[in-house]
Amino acid sequence: MNPTPFRAATFDCYGTLIDWDGGLGAFLYDLALRNGDERLEPGRVFRERWEAIQFELIRGEYRAYREILAESLRRWVVERGYDWETADGEALVRSMQSWQPFPDTRPALQQAKEAGLRLMIVSNTDRDILEHTLRQLEVPFDMVVTAEDCRAYKPALKPFEQALARIGEPPETILHVAFGFKYDIGPAGSLGFRTAWVNRHVEAPRGDAHPDHVWRALWGLAELVGGRGPTGPS
């Protein structure tokens, strides 16, 4: 019997379940090295600038996420003064498909599933990219909603609305678990989802939303559903 008031949990994927920061930061740093950049900064700095560019693009007219990846990378490359190679955009897509889960991801998801929660991913990506990521996760999800399905990117409400329609449960019985504060916490909360912010890097909130839970890792989810994960911050 499910010991929590929740019947389902929805998840942002990249940054929440998959090490997005590490994968993207390493990719951009390597690209800077290959271009002989003498102004090297930490991968985190490269990633934050790239993400600002991406955020502008996803707020515009819908296009496939692999195109968003390539165009945001192209603008970042041009801004850095490098020569743009189309192959670099294709390499970023391949790299993303291979990024790995955080160590806490699989055990926390397994405990949630064993507790009776239905699991769903709500992700700003294309189906074919996410299919590779699901192989890395190795935990079966009941449902998946992507930006490709909705032709809209979070923080738009459409992905969350489609998730609600597919789950068929009242929003207050669904916990949305996310790393992306401005992409996820506010929009999900506005539709009545309960929310958990996975704040792995102890950052300040990027908005006025108020999550119901704040965790340092997914061990918080394992504890919430009645299990006890290995020792780690929550």
C-alpha positions in Angstrom: 0.0 0.0 0.0 1.3 3.5 -0.9 2.1 5.2 2.5 2.2 8.7 0.9 -0.8 10.9 -0.3 0.7 10.7 -3.8 -0.4 8.4 -6.5 2.1 9.4 -9.1 5.4 11.2 -9.4 6.5 13.2 -12.5 10.1 14.1 -13.1 12.1 16.7 -15.0 14.8 14.4 -16.5 18.0 16.3 -17.2 19.6 17.8 -14.1 17.1 15.9 -11.9 17.8 12.3 -12.9 20.6 12.7 -15.3 23.9 14.7 -14.7 23.1 17.5 -17.1 25.5 20.0 -15.5 28.5 17.6 -15.6 27.8 16.4 -19.1 27.1 19.8 -20.7 29.9 21.5 -18.8 32.4 18.9 -19.9 31.3 19.1 -23.5 31.6 22.9 -23.7 35.0 22.9 -21.9 36.3 20.3 -24.3 35.1 22.4 -27.2 36.9 25.4 -25.8 40.1 23.4 -25.5 39.8 22.2 -29.1 39.5 25.8 -30.2 42.6 26.8 -28.3 40.7 29.2 -26.1 43.1 31.0 -23.7 40.2 32.5 -21.7 39.2 29.2 -20.2 36.6 29.3 -17.4 35.1 26.5 -15.4 32.6 24.4 -17.3 29.9 25.7 -15.0 30.4 29.2 -16.4 30.3 28.0 -20.0 27.1 26.0 -19.2 25.3 28.9 -17.6 25.9 31.1 -20.6 24.8 28.4 -23.0 21.6 27.8 -21.0 20.7 31.5 -21.0 20.9 31.3 -24.8 18.8 28.1 -24.9 16.1 29.6 -22.6 15.6 32.5 -25.1 15.2 30.0 -28.0 12.7 27.7 -26.3 10.5 30.7 -25.5 10.1 31.3 -29.2 8.3 29.3 -32.0 8.5 25.6 -31.4 11.2 23.6 -33.2 12.7 20.2 -32.5 15.0 20.0 -29.5 18.0 18.8 -31.6 17.6 22.0 -33.5 17.5 24.0 -30.3 20.7 22.3 -29.1 22.5 23.0 -32.3 21.4 26.6 -32.6 22.1 27.5 -29.0 25.5 25.9 -29.4 26.1 27.8 -32.6 25.3 31.1 -31.0 27.5 30.3 -28.0 30.4 29.3 -30.4 30.1 32.5 -32.4 29.9 34.6 -29.2 33.2 33.0 -28.1 34.8 33.8 -31.4 35.2 30.1 -32.5 34.6 28.8 -36.0 31.2 27.1 -36.2 31.1 23.4 -37.4 27.7 21.8 -38.0 29.3 18.5 -36.7 29.6 20.1 -33.2 25.9 20.4 -33.0 25.5 16.8 -34.0 28.1 15.8 -31.4 26.2 17.6 -28.7 23.1 15.5 -29.4 25.2 12.3 -29.3 26.8 13.4 -26.1 23.5 14.1 -24.4 22.2 10.7 -25.3 25.1 9.1 -23.3 25.0 11.3 -20.1 24.6 9.2 -17.0 22.2 9.2 -14.0 23.2 10.5 -10.6 24.2 7.8 -8.2 21.0 8.3 -6.2 18.7 8.2 -9.2 18.1 4.5 -9.7 17.7 3.5 -6.1 15.3 6.4 -5.3 13.2 5.6 -8.4 13.1 1.9 -7.5 11.9 2.7 -4.0 9.2 5.0 -5.3 8.0 2.4 -7.8 8.0 -0.3 -5.1 5.9 2.0 -2.9 3.2 2.0 -5.7 3.8 5.3 -7.3 3.3 5.6 -11.1 6.4 7.3 -12.6 6.4 9.7 -15.5 9.0 11.9 -17.2 8.0 15.4 -18.4 11.0 16.6 -20.4 12.1 19.4 -22.7 13.5 17.1 -25.4 12.8 15.0 -28.4 11.5 11.4 -28.1 14.5 9.8 -29.9 17.0 11.6 -27.5 15.0 10.6 -24.5 14.9 6.9 -25.6 18.6 6.7 -25.3 18.4 8.3 -21.8 15.9 5.8 -20.7 18.4 3.1 -21.5 20.9 4.8 -19.2 18.3 5.1 -16.4 17.4 1.4 -16.5 14.2 2.0 -14.5 10.8 1.5 -16.3 8.6 4.6 -16.5 4.9 4.3 -16.8 4.6 7.3 -19.1 6.7 9.9 -20.9 5.7 13.4 -22.1 8.2 15.3 -24.2 8.3 18.8 -25.8 8.0 17.0 -29.1 4.6 15.5 -28.0 3.3 18.9 -27.0 5.1 21.1 -29.5 5.9 23.3 -26.5 8.7 23.6 -23.9 8.5 24.1 -20.2 7.9 26.6 -18.5 4.9 26.7 -20.8 1.9 24.9 -19.2 1.2 22.6 -22.1 3.6 19.8 -21.1 2.2 19.7 -17.6 -1.4 19.8 -18.9 -0.7 16.8 -21.1 0.9 15.0 -18.2 -2.3 15.6 -16.1 -4.5 14.4 -18.9 -2.5 11.2 -19.4 -2.2 10.3 -15.7 -5.8 10.9 -15.1 -5.3 11.8 -11.4 -6.1 14.9 -9.4 -3.1 17.2 -9.5 -2.8 17.3 -5.7 -2.1 13.6 -5.7 0.9 14.1 -8.1 4.4 15.1 -7.0 6.5 16.9 -9.6 10.2 16.5 -8.9 12.5 18.9 -10.6 15.9 20.5 -10.7 14.9 23.3 -13.1 13.3 25.9 -10.8 12.2 28.4 -13.4 11.2 25.6 -15.9 9.2 23.4 -13.5 8.4 24.5 -10.0 6.2 27.5 -10.7 4.3 26.1 -13.7 3.6 22.7 -12.0 2.5 24.4 -8.8 0.2 26.7 -10.7 -1.7 23.7 -11.9 -2.0 22.1 -8.5 0.8 19.6 -8.5 2.7 19.2 -5.3 6.4 20.0 -6.0 9.9 19.0 -4.9 12.9 21.0 -5.9 16.1 19.0 -6.2 18.6 21.7 -5.3 21.8 19.7 -5.7 24.0 22.8 -5.8 22.4 24.7 -2.9 21.4 27.6 -5.2 19.0 30.4 -4.5 15.5 30.0 -5.9 15.2 31.6 -9.4 11.6 32.9 -9.0 8.8 33.4 -6.5 7.5 29.8 -6.5 7.4 27.9 -3.2 8.1 24.2 -3.5 6.5 21.8 -1.0 9.9 20.0 -0.6 13.5 21.0 -1.1 16.0 18.2 -1.4 19.7 18.0 -2.0 19.3 14.7 -3.8 16.6 12.1 -4.7 17.1 10.4 -1.3 14.4 12.9 -0.2 12.0 11.0 -2.5 13.1 7.7 -1.1 12.4 8.9 2.5 9.1 10.5 1.5 7.7 7.2 0.1 8.7 5.3 3.3 12.1 3.9 2.4 15.5 4.8 3.7 18.2 5.5 1.1 21.9 5.3 1.7 23.4 8.1 3.8 23.3 11.3 1.8 21.9 14.8 2.0 18.2 15.3 1.5 
